[in-house]
Amino acid sequence: QVQLVESGGGSVQPGGSLRLSCAASGFTFRIYTMNWYRQAPGKERELVAGITSARGSTNYANSVKGRFTISRDNNKNTVNVQMNSLKSEDTDVYYCNARREVGESQTYWGQGTQVTVSS
């Protein structure tokens, strides 16, 4: 059974930090690009950060560059995103995503975790 379980969401004041974690199971983690998306009510889901499997190449949305850092551990099947200097506009539900890089196309999603940035 495929599972992506997010944790680490919560409430923080502007300028604060949070670290989101995603624990993956039920698929071959090392051949999947791992991503974090976010979505506000009534808006489209937005790619925040991604990291490829073997080389660990990263990409970020312009709105989070320099503030967020994505990382992965292929031995523990986890992907994290460290979020610093948080702003109110970072308030969203954050989703972990896995996208297969080779062979048959396959995508998995976590259930989401709420991040609220407010004073």
C-alpha positions in Angstrom: 0.0 0.0 0.0 1.4 3.3 -1.1 1.6 6.0 1.6 2.9 9.5 1.8 2.5 10.8 5.3 3.3 14.5 6.0 4.1 16.0 9.3 5.5 19.2 10.8 2.8 21.6 9.9 1.4 24.1 12.3 1.1 27.8 13.2 4.0 30.2 13.3 4.6 34.0 13.4 5.9 35.8 10.4 9.7 35.4 10.2 9.5 32.0 11.9 10.5 28.6 10.6 8.9 25.2 10.1 10.2 21.9 8.9 7.8 19.6 7.0 8.6 16.0 6.6 7.1 13.3 4.4 7.6 9.6 5.0 7.1 7.4 2.0 6.3 3.7 1.8 4.9 1.1 -0.6 6.9 2.1 -3.7 10.5 2.4 -4.9 11.4 5.7 -3.5 14.8 6.1 -5.1 13.3 6.3 -8.7 10.8 9.0 -7.9 11.2 12.8 -8.0 9.8 14.1 -4.7 8.0 17.4 -4.6 6.2 19.7 -2.2 3.1 21.5 -3.5 0.8 23.9 -1.7 -2.8 25.0 -2.3 -5.0 27.6 -0.9 -8.8 27.4 -1.0 -10.1 28.2 -4.5 -6.6 28.3 -6.0 -4.6 25.9 -8.1 -2.1 23.6 -6.5 1.4 25.2 -6.8 4.8 23.5 -7.0 6.9 24.8 -4.1 10.1 22.7 -4.4 11.3 19.5 -6.0 14.2 17.2 -5.8 15.2 14.4 -8.2 16.1 10.9 -7.2 19.8 10.0 -7.8 21.5 13.4 -8.4 19.3 15.3 -5.9 18.9 18.2 -8.3 16.5 20.8 -6.8 14.1 23.4 -8.1 12.1 26.0 -6.3 9.2 28.4 -6.9 10.5 31.9 -7.3 8.4 32.9 -4.3 10.4 30.6 -1.9 13.9 30.7 -3.3 16.4 31.5 -0.7 13.9 30.7 2.1 13.0 27.1 1.6 15.4 24.1 1.3 14.3 20.7 0.2 16.2 17.5 1.0 15.7 13.8 0.8 17.1 10.6 2.4 16.9 7.6 0.1 17.8 5.3 2.9 15.0 6.4 5.1 12.5 7.1 2.3 11.9 10.6 3.5 11.8 14.1 2.0 11.8 17.3 4.0 11.4 21.0 3.3 13.0 23.5 5.7 11.0 26.7 5.6 12.6 29.9 7.0 11.6 33.5 7.0 8.0 32.5 6.7 5.5 35.1 5.4 1.7 35.3 5.7 1.4 34.4 2.0 3.0 31.0 2.7 -0.2 30.0 4.5 -1.5 27.0 2.7 -2.1 23.3 2.8 1.2 21.6 1.8 1.2 18.3 0.0 4.0 15.8 -0.6 4.1 14.4 -4.1 6.0 11.6 -5.7 6.5 11.4 -9.5 8.1 8.4 -11.1 11.1 9.3 -13.2 11.6 6.2 -15.4 9.2 3.7 -16.9 5.5 3.9 -16.5 4.1 7.2 -15.4 3.0 7.2 -11.8 2.2 9.9 -9.3 1.2 9.7 -5.6 0.0 12.4 -3.2 -0.1 12.8 0.6 -3.1 14.0 2.5 -1.7 17.4 3.2 -0.6 19.4 6.2 -1.7 22.9 7.2 0.8 25.7 7.5 -0.5 29.0 9.0 1.7 32.1 9.2 0.1 34.8 11.3 0.8 37.3 14.0 
